[in-house]
Amino acid sequence: MALSKVNPSLVQNFGRRRLNINGAMQVAQRATTATISDGANEGYRTLDRWRALFSSSAGGVATMSQVNGGPNFKFANSLKVDVTTADTSLDVNHAITLQYKFEDQDIANSGWEYRDPNSKLNISFWAKSTKAGTYCVFLYSQNNTSYNIVKEYTLAADTWTYVSLSFKGSNSQIAFNNDNSSGLIVGWTLAAGSNRYENVVEGEWILTSSGQAQGRYATSNQVNFFDSTSNVYEFTGVQIEVGDTATDFEHRSYAEELSLCQRYFEKDNINGGSGTHRIAINKGSTTSSYYFAVPYKVTKRALPTVTISQVYDSDLTISTHASANTDSHLGLKNATGGSTNTRALAEINWSVDSEL
Amino acid sequence: MEITNAQYEGDEIREGNHGITATIDGQEMSIPLDSGNRHYAEILKQVAAGTLTIAEAD
């Protein structure tokens, strides 16, 4: 086709429209299913980049899973929340949400004119719930002074629904630095106590510290999805993009999504998780420490937290070497002592986490 | 986030503390002294609140 026949207004925003990672729920490096509840079981448990939060020690327990299938054959996976212990009496400060966190710089460089109410951030997705009613999506700007904005959507029972919500910029209230800190939370609310919607006007920015100073995650119309163990919520095809209307979901390969996720979490997924990382040395004439470096596939957002489990130890006990850990390689060392002039062998599994 | 058994990590080569070992949500982890790390930020928060203390390095 001759270039003159291509309408620039149709193609100028094609490609890299989706700002978020893992919107089709393809990547689950940690696990494909986990129990979620307040305390030790909240946070990043299954699908990469998606965390569950039980704010202010909210009650209730659920199973969060990556499941096969979705609203149509365009999506092979969905995120599923299945309530196993209900919370029928929400405290005023309680909230249960699924959250996606952006780095400051990814919003600052997104092209969203966030200081202009006429400039929009659009969030589109597919959702289905056994519990019909009104649900909410919120933005939470975290830099400097925090602000929230909430929008509603409605689900019929057991029916996949396509949702497109447009969030406006604010006059001069919100800010995003050009760095790797936590900048913007996008949240999907499943339950919210009254302080979580105090003075909320749908579609208007509100100062988080006003009133009871709780993050505003909902409107007063939000259902309590956690009120019954019969409740199941699923969603997928999440696309967060600059503009006032949703465009078709930008599909990406598993390899690309995995690589993008590995900026925040990486593990030695050898043979799909069944293998181990093997280290073998000849100790020579010393029982002093030996040091090793394992390069990451992707440079991390920040210095990561390291988790190591030793699977096999033959005179070689491995631990982290804190001063040698960087954003690009894992520092390891062996414990001092043991035998000299011997072949020493260790097998370990490791993971590193630099999530927001 | 539940954090217990926090202890600074020293180093044979460089002086000073270079990380913290702790049990977080039931798993032993090595946390860098980096305010951009969410686990370190939570440790500082719990220390400030008086609910967590960090033992000196061995």
Interface residues (C-beta under 8 A of the other chain):
Chain A: G39 A40 N41 E42 G43 N180 S181 S289 R301 A302 L303 P304 T305 V306 T307 I308 S319 T320 H321 A322 S323 N325 D353 S354 E355 L356
Chain B: M1 E2 E9 D11 E12 I13 R14 H18 G19 I24 D25 G26 Q27 E28 M29 S30 I31 P32 D34 G36 N37 R38 H39 Y40
